């Protein structure tokens, strides 16, 4: 059977699993996938969906974007921006409004530096009048 060009993903997953000191069975259970299916992914015989990659990333405690890049779903150059966004969105020490403001500022800098196009900038739920940082 021919590989589906996911060998690098499989090798990467295996290394992450071993680094986390998880057996194949433990990772499969934590990610909610079958043991044989995970084995086939690691051997490059199956190409998992983005949803499965997200479940695996959560179980391995790594970013889903990292797995998306390995699987060829996401371009490497897009990864850094998504990791920053993910870090902001998952930070428990700031509230939702602060998260949205930070995301808007970050995206405006990326746009200003030519790293994203107008269509790549995510829309925000925060109205423009609330987007300015609080004054002290």
FIGUDREN-63398 format. One record per residue: residue number from 1; residue in three letters; x, z negated, y negated of N, C-alpha, C in turn. Coordinates in pm, whole numbers. Example, Ala and Ser with C-alpha at 12.3 -4.5 7.8 and 13.67 -1.06 7.14 Angstrom:
% FIGUDREN-63398
(kelum 1 Ala (1319 -780 569) (1230 -780 450) (1320 -780 330))
(kelum 2 Ser (1285 -708 225) (1367 -714 106) (1290 -787 -3))
This chain:
% FIGUDREN-63398
(kelum 1 Unk (84 0 118) (0 0 0) (88 0 -124))
(kelum 2 Unk (58 85 -220) (139 98 -341) (111 -17 -436))
(kelum 3 Unk (213 -58 -506) (197 -164 -606) (123 -108 -727))
(kelum 4 Unk (45 -190 -791) (-33 -148 -907) (42 -177 -1037))
(kelum 5 Unk (173 -175 -1033) (256 -199 -1150) (232 -339 -1207))
(kelum 6 Unk (203 -432 -1121) (187 -571 -1163) (289 -660 -1093))
(kelum 7 Unk (393 -598 -1039) (497 -675 -971) (563 -776 -1063))
(kelum 8 Unk (589 -733 -1188) (649 -826 -1283) (556 -944 -1310))
(kelum 9 Unk (429 -916 -1317) (332 -1024 -1336) (337 -1119 -1217))
(kelum 10 Unk (336 -1065 -1096) (339 -1147 -976) (464 -1234 -969))
(kelum 11 Unk (578 -1172 -1000) (704 -1248 -999) (700 -1357 -1106))
(kelum 12 Unk (648 -1321 -1223) (639 -1418 -1332) (549 -1535 -1293))
(kelum 13 Unk (432 -1502 -1235) (340 -1607 -1191) (405 -1699 -1088))
(kelum 14 Unk (474 -1640 -993) (540 -1719 -889) (643 -1814 -952))
(kelum 15 Unk (720 -1763 -1047) (820 -1848 -1113) (753 -1961 -1191))
(kelum 16 Unk (645 -1929 -1261) (573 -2032 -1337) (514 -2137 -1243))
(kelum 17 Unk (461 -2090 -1132) (402 -2182 -1033) (510 -2274 -977))
(kelum 18 Unk (623 -2218 -944) (733 -2300 -889) (787 -2397 -994))
(kelum 19 Unk (796 -2350 -1118) (842 -2439 -1226) (747 -2556 -1245))
(kelum 20 Unk (619 -2530 -1226) (518 -2635 -1239) (509 -2719 -1112))
(kelum 21 Unk (589 -2686 -1013) (593 -2755 -883) (455 -2758 -818))
(kelum 22 Unk (391 -2641 -816) (261 -2626 -753) (273 -2535 -632))
(kelum 23 Unk (202 -2567 -527) (196 -2477 -413) (98 -2365 -447))
(kelum 24 Unk (102 -2259 -370) (8 -2149 -389) (-135 -2201 -380))
(kelum 25 Unk (-160 -2284 -282) (-293 -2341 -262) (-337 -2428 -381))
(kelum 26 Unk (-245 -2509 -434) (-279 -2596 -546) (-314 -2514 -670))
(kelum 27 Unk (-236 -2410 -698) (-264 -2326 -815) (-396 -2251 -796))
(kelum 28 Unk (-417 -2199 -676) (-542 -2126 -650) (-662 -2217 -674))
(kelum 29 Unk (-654 -2339 -626) (-764 -2434 -644) (-783 -2469 -791))
(kelum 30 Unk (-674 -2495 -862) (-682 -2532 -1003) (-737 -2417 -1089))
(kelum 31 Unk (-708 -2294 -1049) (-753 -2177 -1126) (-889 -2125 -1080))
(kelum 32 Unk (-937 -2177 -968) (-1067 -2133 -918) (-1066 -1996 -853))
(kelum 33 Unk (-953 -1961 -792) (-944 -1834 -719) (-907 -1864 -574))
(kelum 34 Unk (-924 -1766 -487) (-892 -1790 -347) (-741 -1783 -325))
(kelum 35 Unk (-698 -1854 -225) (-557 -1855 -186) (-505 -1713 -155))
(kelum 36 Unk (-576 -1635 -71) (-528 -1500 -41) (-523 -1409 -165))
(kelum 37 Unk (-620 -1424 -254) (-623 -1342 -375) (-502 -1373 -462))
(kelum 38 Unk (-470 -1500 -481) (-353 -1538 -561) (-226 -1486 -496))
(kelum 39 Unk (-218 -1494 -365) (-101 -1442 -293) (-85 -1292 -318))
(kelum 40 Unk (-196 -1219 -317) (-190 -1075 -341) (-147 -1045 -484))
(kelum 41 Unk (-189 -1126 -579) (-146 -1108 -718) (5 -1130 -727))
(kelum 42 Unk (53 -1237 -666) (196 -1267 -672) (281 -1158 -605))
(kelum 43 Unk (225 -1093 -503) (299 -986 -435) (280 -850 -502))
(kelum 44 Unk (204 -845 -611) (185 -720 -683) (84 -626 -620))
(kelum 45 Unk (-1 -677 -532) (-98 -593 -464) (-234 -589 -534))
(kelum 46 Unk (-259 -686 -619) (-386 -693 -693) (-357 -707 -841))
(kelum 47 Unk (-444 -647 -921) (-435 -660 -1066) (-551 -747 -1112))
(kelum 48 Unk (-523 -869 -1155) (-630 -961 -1195) (-691 -922 -1330))
(kelum 49 Unk (-814 -963 -1349) (-881 -939 -1477) (-825 -1035 -1582))
(kelum 50 Unk (-858 -1008 -1706) (-815 -1097 -1815) (-872 -1237 -1795))
(kelum 51 Unk (-994 -1245 -1741) (-1056 -1375 -1717) (-978 -1455 -1613))
(kelum 52 Unk (-938 -1389 -1506) (-859 -1457 -1401) (-724 -1499 -1458))
(kelum 53 Unk (-663 -1412 -1539) (-535 -1448 -1602) (-551 -1570 -1690))
(kelum 54 Unk (-662 -1578 -1760) (-687 -1694 -1846) (-700 -1821 -1762))
(kelum 55 Unk (-768 -1812 -1650) (-782 -1928 -1561) (-646 -1970 -1505))
(kelum 56 Unk (-565 -1873 -1468) (-431 -1903 -1416) (-344 -1967 -1524))
(kelum 57 Unk (-353 -1913 -1645) (-274 -1968 -1756) (-313 -2113 -1783))
(kelum 58 Unk (-442 -2140 -1781) (-488 -2277 -1804) (-436 -2370 -1696))
(kelum 59 Unk (-441 -2326 -1572) (-393 -2408 -1461) (-243 -2430 -1468))
(kelum 60 Unk (-170 -2331 -1519) (-24 -2342 -1531) (19 -2406 -1663))
(kelum 61 Unk (-77 -2426 -1751) (-50 -2483 -1884) (45 -2397 -1965))
(kelum 62 Unk (17 -2267 -1963) (90 -2171 -2046) (-13 -2090 -2122))
(kelum 63 Unk (31 -2013 -2220) (-66 -1935 -2298) (-114 -1814 -2218))
(kelum 64 Unk (-241 -1785 -2233) (-298 -1668 -2166) (-232 -1541 -2219))
(kelum 65 Unk (-194 -1541 -2347) (-131 -1424 -2405) (-2 -1387 -2333))
(kelum 66 Unk (71 -1488 -2289) (194 -1463 -2213) (164 -1384 -2087))
(kelum 67 Unk (58 -1422 -2017) (20 -1349 -1896) (-35 -1212 -1930))
(kelum 68 Unk (-108 -1200 -2041) (-160 -1069 -2081) (-46 -971 -2107))
(kelum 69 Unk (60 -1018 -2169) (177 -932 -2194) (239 -891 -2061))
(kelum 70 Unk (257 -986 -1971) (316 -957 -1840) (233 -856 -1763))
(kelum 71 Unk (100 -863 -1779) (10 -773 -1707) (-7 -639 -1777))
(kelum 72 Unk (48 -627 -1897) (35 -502 -1970) (-97 -488 -2045))
(kelum 73 Unk (-172 -597 -2054) (-299 -594 -2126) (-274 -604 -2276))
(kelum 74 Unk (-171 -676 -2312) (-140 -702 -2452) (0 -654 -2482))
(kelum 75 Unk (18 -591 -2596) (149 -542 -2638) (236 -660 -2680))
(kelum 76 Unk (362 -656 -2646) (457 -764 -2678) (458 -799 -2825))
(kelum 77 Unk (450 -699 -2911) (459 -727 -3055) (337 -802 -3108))
(kelum 78 Unk (223 -792 -3036) (103 -864 -3077) (106 -1010 -3032))
(kelum 79 Unk (191 -1041 -2938) (192 -1172 -2874) (222 -1286 -2969))
(kelum 80 Unk (323 -1269 -3055) (362 -1378 -3144) (247 -1422 -3233))
(kelum 81 Unk (178 -1325 -3291) (65 -1358 -3378) (-44 -1431 -3303))
(kelum 82 Unk (-70 -1389 -3181) (-175 -1453 -3102) (-135 -1594 -3060))
(kelum 83 Unk (-8 -1615 -3035) (36 -1750 -2998) (23 -1846 -3115))
(kelum 84 Unk (53 -1796 -3235) (35 -1880 -3354) (-112 -1912 -3372))
(kelum 85 Unk (-197 -1811 -3359) (-341 -1833 -3372) (-390 -1933 -3268))
(kelum 86 Unk (-343 -1919 -3147) (-384 -2009 -3040) (-341 -2152 -3071))
(kelum 87 Unk (-220 -2168 -3121) (-170 -2302 -3155) (-256 -2365 -3264))
(kelum 88 Unk (-293 -2286 -3362) (-377 -2339 -3470) (-513 -2379 -3415))
(kelum 89 Unk (-573 -2290 -3336) (-709 -2315 -3287) (-716 -2433 -3190))
(kelum 90 Unk (-608 -2464 -3122) (-611 -2573 -3025) (-554 -2704 -3078))
(kelum 91 Unk (-513 -2705 -3204) (-457 -2827 -3261) (-568 -2929 -3285))
(kelum 92 Unk (-562 -3042 -3216) (-669 -3142 -3231) (-658 -3225 -3359))
(kelum 93 Unk (-549 -3210 -3433) (-528 -3295 -3551) (-586 -3238 -3679))
(kelum 94 Unk (-637 -3114 -3674) (-698 -3055 -3794) (-841 -3013 -3762))
(kelum 95 Unk (-924 -3015 -3865) (-1066 -2981 -3844) (-1087 -2830 -3845))
(kelum 96 Unk (-1210 -2790 -3814) (-1241 -2646 -3800) (-1219 -2570 -3931))
(kelum 97 Unk (-1259 -2627 -4042) (-1241 -2560 -4171) (-1092 -2539 -4200))
(kelum 98 Unk (-1012 -2640 -4173) (-868 -2629 -4195) (-807 -2522 -4104))
(kelum 99 Unk (-854 -2515 -3981) (-806 -2412 -3888) (-835 -2273 -3942))
(kelum 100 Unk (-956 -2252 -3992) (-993 -2121 -4043) (-912 -2085 -4166))
(kelum 101 Unk (-887 -2182 -4253) (-806 -2158 -4373) (-665 -2119 -4332))
(kelum 102 Unk (-607 -2193 -4238) (-473 -2160 -4192) (-467 -2019 -4132))
(kelum 103 Unk (-567 -1984 -4053) (-570 -1851 -3993) (-580 -1742 -4099))
(kelum 104 Unk (-660 -1766 -4202) (-672 -1667 -4309) (-540 -1649 -4383))
(kelum 105 Unk (-474 -1759 -4413) (-345 -1752 -4483) (-242 -1680 -4397))
(kelum 106 Unk (-236 -1718 -4270) (-140 -1656 -4177) (-163 -1505 -4168))
(kelum 107 Unk (-288 -1465 -4150) (-318 -1322 -4139) (-290 -1249 -4269))
(kelum 108 Unk (-314 -1313 -4384) (-284 -1246 -4511) (-134 -1223 -4527))
(kelum 109 Unk (-52 -1317 -4482) (93 -1298 -4486) (136 -1185 -4394))
(kelum 110 Unk (78 -1182 -4273) (112 -1075 -4179) (71 -939 -4234))
(kelum 111 Unk (-45 -934 -4296) (-93 -808 -4354) (-1 -766 -4469))
(kelum 112 Unk (34 -863 -4553) (123 -836 -4667) (258 -781 -4621))
(kelum 113 Unk (304 -830 -4507) (434 -786 -4454) (422 -662 -4366))
(kelum 114 Unk (301 -607 -4357) (281 -484 -4281) (278 -502 -4131))
(kelum 115 Unk (252 -623 -4084) (252 -649 -3940) (116 -628 -3875))
(kelum 116 Unk (11 -622 -3956) (-123 -597 -3901) (-193 -497 -3992))
(kelum 117 Unk (-283 -422 -3934) (-364 -330 -4014) (-489 -402 -4058))
(kelum 118 Unk (-561 -342 -4149) (-684 -402 -4202) (-783 -433 -4090))
(kelum 119 Unk (-787 -349 -3987) (-884 -369 -3878) (-840 -478 -3781))
(kelum 120 Unk (-713 -518 -3783) (-664 -621 -3692) (-693 -761 -3741))
(kelum 121 Unk (-722 -775 -3870) (-743 -908 -3927) (-879 -958 -3882))
(kelum 122 Unk (-882 -1072 -3809) (-1011 -1122 -3760) (-1098 -1171 -3874))
(kelum 123 Unk (-1226 -1153 -3860) (-1317 -1204 -3962) (-1328 -1355 -3944))
(kelum 124 Unk (-1353 -1421 -4052) (-1360 -1567 -4049) (-1501 -1614 -4074))
(kelum 125 Unk (-1531 -1731 -4023) (-1662 -1791 -4045) (-1664 -1873 -4173))
(kelum 126 Unk (-1550 -1885 -4240) (-1541 -1967 -4359) (-1566 -1879 -4481))
(kelum 127 Unk (-1662 -1911 -4566) (-1686 -1834 -4688) (-1563 -1838 -4778))
(kelum 128 Unk (-1546 -1731 -4858) (-1426 -1720 -4943) (-1409 -1839 -5036))
(kelum 129 Unk (-1518 -1894 -5088) (-1504 -2006 -5179) (-1457 -2134 -5111))
(kelum 130 Unk (-1466 -2141 -4978) (-1418 -2258 -4903) (-1279 -2235 -4846))
(kelum 131 Unk (-1226 -2113 -4863) (-1101 -2078 -4797) (-978 -2127 -4870))
(kelum 132 Unk (-992 -2172 -4992) (-874 -2220 -5063) (-837 -2359 -5014))
(kelum 133 Unk (-707 -2386 -5004) (-665 -2519 -4956) (-714 -2627 -5050))
(kelum 134 Unk (-742 -2744 -4996) (-790 -2854 -5081) (-684 -2898 -5180))
(kelum 135 Unk (-725 -2931 -5300) (-629 -2978 -5400) (-616 -3129 -5388))
(kelum 136 Unk (-497 -3177 -5416) (-471 -3321 -5404) (-479 -3389 -5537))
